[in-house]
Amino acid sequence: AQACQCPVIASAIGGMTEVITHGKNGLLFQPGNTQEMAMLIQTLDKNREMLRHLTNNAVRPKNIHDYTKTLLSSYQATKN
């Protein structure tokens, strides 16, 4: 979704919190809290300014080549 400049609404759990910064490029809700999730969806539906802000701040994921370089670099650092 981020690669397509689409804001993400996700549970504040695991890897999602590493990619999504609440209020900057997406919105996070407490895991299992469906009422909070519904509220965030309604907020974006009603607040087009916030939707534009989140869209403009979408983070483009690394391509596979850059991601591999990062992983290899981290791996090499741990071997030394």
Residue pairs with C-beta under 8 A, 6 or more apart in sequence:
1 7
1 8
1 58
2 8
2 19
2 25
2 26
2 58
2 59
2 60
2 61
3 58
3 60
3 61
4 58
5 55
5 56
5 58
6 55
6 58
7 25
7 26
7 27
7 44
7 51
7 54
7 55
7 58
8 16
8 19
8 20
8 25
8 26
8 27
9 26
9 27
9 28
9 29
9 37
9 40
9 41
9 44
10 16
10 20
10 26
10 27
10 28
10 29
11 28
11 29
11 30
11 31
11 32
12 22
12 28
12 29
12 30
12 31
13 31
16 28
17 28
19 26
19 59
19 61
20 26
20 27
20 28
22 28
23 54
24 54
24 57
25 54
25 57
25 58
25 59
26 54
27 40
27 43
27 44
27 54
29 36
29 37
29 40
30 36
43 50
44 50
44 51
44 54
61 67
62 70
